Amino acid sequence: MKMEGQFEGRDVHSRSPRVDTEFLVLLRCAEGKSPARITNLSATGFRLQTPRELEAGWEITLETPKHPPVRCIIRWVTGREAGGVFLEPITL
């Protein structure tokens, strides 16, 4: 379902389709590196679980075997879950 317009004074934009998934990545940020698990993925963003505390606005890199690193920005954090957007296009 496509939603555009406003909701309680905020703009609502359509999102690209999400895919539930589960695979491990190496997360790198200014604070160091740690394993993370991607749990939801789209062409423009992701949701992940990580033992590391992250902060919205951080630039991170996600790495997987057989693929080049991907630069991202963390947009939201709730406990040990976070969501972000890719700074470079990816192919699903």
C-alpha positions as CSV (number, residue, x, y, z in Angstrom):
1,M,0.0,0.0,0.0
2,K,1.4,3.4,-1.0
3,M,1.0,6.3,1.4
4,E,2.0,9.8,0.7
5,G,0.9,13.1,2.3
6,Q,0.9,14.2,5.9
7,F,0.2,12.4,9.2
8,E,0.0,14.6,12.3
9,G,1.9,17.4,10.7
10,R,4.7,15.2,9.3
11,D,5.3,14.2,5.7
12,V,4.7,10.5,4.9
13,H,6.7,9.1,2.0
14,S,6.3,5.7,0.4
15,R,9.0,3.2,1.3
16,S,10.7,0.7,-0.9
17,P,9.5,-2.9,-0.2
18,R,11.1,-4.6,2.8
19,V,12.3,-8.2,3.0
20,D,12.7,-10.0,6.3
21,T,16.0,-11.7,6.4
22,E,18.7,-12.9,8.8
23,F,22.4,-12.7,8.0
24,L,25.6,-11.7,9.8
25,V,27.6,-8.6,8.9
26,L,30.6,-6.9,10.3
27,L,29.7,-3.4,11.4
28,R,32.5,-0.8,11.5
29,C,32.2,2.7,13.0
30,A,34.3,5.3,14.7
31,E,33.9,3.4,17.9
32,G,35.4,0.2,16.5
33,K,34.0,-3.0,14.9
34,S,31.5,-5.6,16.0
35,P,29.3,-8.4,14.5
36,A,25.7,-7.4,13.7
37,R,22.7,-9.2,12.3
38,I,20.6,-7.7,9.5
39,T,16.9,-8.6,10.1
40,N,15.1,-6.5,7.5
41,L,16.4,-5.2,4.2
42,S,15.3,-3.0,1.3
43,A,17.1,-1.4,-1.6
44,T,17.5,1.8,0.4
45,G,17.8,0.7,4.0
46,F,18.0,-1.9,6.7
47,R,17.2,-2.9,10.3
48,L,19.9,-4.6,12.4
49,Q,20.6,-6.0,15.8
50,T,23.9,-5.4,17.4
51,P,25.6,-5.9,20.8
52,R,27.2,-2.4,20.2
53,E,25.4,0.7,21.2
54,L,24.8,2.9,18.2
55,E,23.6,6.5,17.9
56,A,21.3,8.1,15.2
57,G,23.4,10.0,12.8
58,W,26.5,7.8,12.9
59,E,28.1,6.8,9.7
60,I,28.9,3.1,9.6
61,T,30.2,0.5,7.2
62,L,28.6,-2.9,6.7
63,E,30.8,-5.7,5.4
64,T,29.9,-9.2,4.2
65,P,32.1,-11.9,2.7
66,K,32.2,-11.7,-1.1
67,H,30.8,-8.2,-1.3
68,P,32.4,-4.7,-1.1
69,P,31.8,-2.7,2.1
70,V,28.7,-0.5,2.1
71,R,28.6,3.0,3.7
72,C,25.4,3.8,5.7
73,I,23.9,6.3,8.1
74,I,22.0,5.2,11.2
75,R,18.6,6.9,11.3
76,W,17.0,5.4,14.5
77,V,18.0,3.4,17.5
78,T,15.9,1.4,20.0
79,G,18.0,-0.5,22.5
80,R,20.1,-3.0,20.5
81,E,18.2,-2.5,17.3
82,A,18.8,0.2,14.7
83,G,17.7,1.2,11.3
84,G,19.7,2.9,8.6
85,V,19.9,4.0,5.0
86,F,22.6,3.1,2.5
87,L,24.7,6.0,1.2
88,E,25.4,4.0,-2.0
89,P,22.9,2.0,-4.1
90,I,22.8,-1.7,-3.5
91,T,21.4,-4.6,-5.5
92,L,19.2,-7.1,-3.6
